[in-house]
Amino acid sequence: MVGGGERKLKSEELNKCFEKLMMAGNGKSEGGAVITEWKDIPMELLLRIVSLVDDRTIIMASGVCSGWRDAICLGLSHLCLSWCKIHMNDLVLSLAPKFTKLETLVLRQDKPQLEDNAVEAIARFCHDLQDLDLSKSFKLSDRSLYALAHGCPNLTKLNISGCTSFSDAGLEYLTGFCRKLKILNLCGCVQAASDHALQAIGQNCSQMQSLNLGWCEKVGDVGVMSLAYGCPDLRTLDLCGCVCITDDSVIALAYRCLHLRSLGLYYCRNITDRAMYSLVHSRVKNKSATWDSMKGRRDEEGLRSLNISQCTALTPPAVQALCDSFPALHTCSGRHSLVMSGCWNLTSVHCVCAVQAHRTFNFIPNSAH
């Protein structure tokens, strides 16, 4: 299968492929067989060439002849159409019936072009789809979510960030069918991301590992606590701008989502020291189990990224205790995995690297200064 990660132009290999194509055009032998037409090029060679070029060229190549079209359509698993600045909707409608083996499809747009009929076509023909990016598709309605629910039950990754017309009822319906979802981006989905929808996610998508709820102001403690109890394998959660959540959300995450590595709490001003200490206590509680399971690599467990910018109710002792408990949280230059911008009262909080550097500097002999 042709993977998107392999589509890096390698000039030497590409030149060799084109040399073989020239042989084909000249009717010379290739592998013991005489090639007289473009359609006679071995499929293995064709697919290798396809793996080296961009998606726009792949689509052009699929129109050369029926043989190339069939080979490319059957061999292509990853496709990105973000380069299409106009008429993307028409392009999707024409390609969906052909590229039925797609597993990854990126339709990210600078300006909204996609309409529901294009997504319905994808759902009708691309049943193997696992990764779909529809970000910034302002024109899409719940019709698209209903179609995906029935046509693409194997979705594991879905990006609908900025799709402001989706409702929480549509999102709830989707999760009832797409239960394999592991990565879901709802950033800016102000209508779809509600406590009601998060309860559905917690109930239906137990494999969820990464969820972006940035700037979804309807999200509250009820929704986040439902996630914590229903999605114990959650690794990354972005709650930036979810102004309604309180310490109760963080406490539930601390004690239920033991694999949590990244947490965004930017501008969550209801968060207090109580939330920070709950993370510390959960770390202490699970320290021995983590030590045994990781066989001495316990520092790899626990929070590795935390954004508490503009959480102005937090105090230095609580945040310092958190920083001390999670060695992967850094305040030092160049790493900054503990982000505290706008919290001027936390300037005294430092990670272990900064403390060690300070001690080293102070121990330098006077003659070296």
ABEGO torsion letter per residue (X at the ends): XBBAAABBBBAAAAAAAAAAAAAAAAGBBBGGBBBABAAABBAAAAAAAAAABBAAAAAAAAAABAAAAAAAAAABABBBAAABABGAAAAAAAAAAABAABABBBABBABBABBAAAAAAAAAABAABABBBABGBAABBAAAAAAAAAABAABABBBABGBAABBAAAAAAAAAABAABABBBABGBAAABBAAAAAAAAAABAABABBBABGBAABBAAAAAAAAAABAABABBBABGBAABBAAAAAAAAAABAABABBBABGBAABBAAAAAAAAAAAAAAAAAAAAAAGGAAAABEBABBBABGBAABBAAAAAAAAAABAABBABBGAGABBABGBAAAAABBBAAAAAAAAAAAABBAAAX
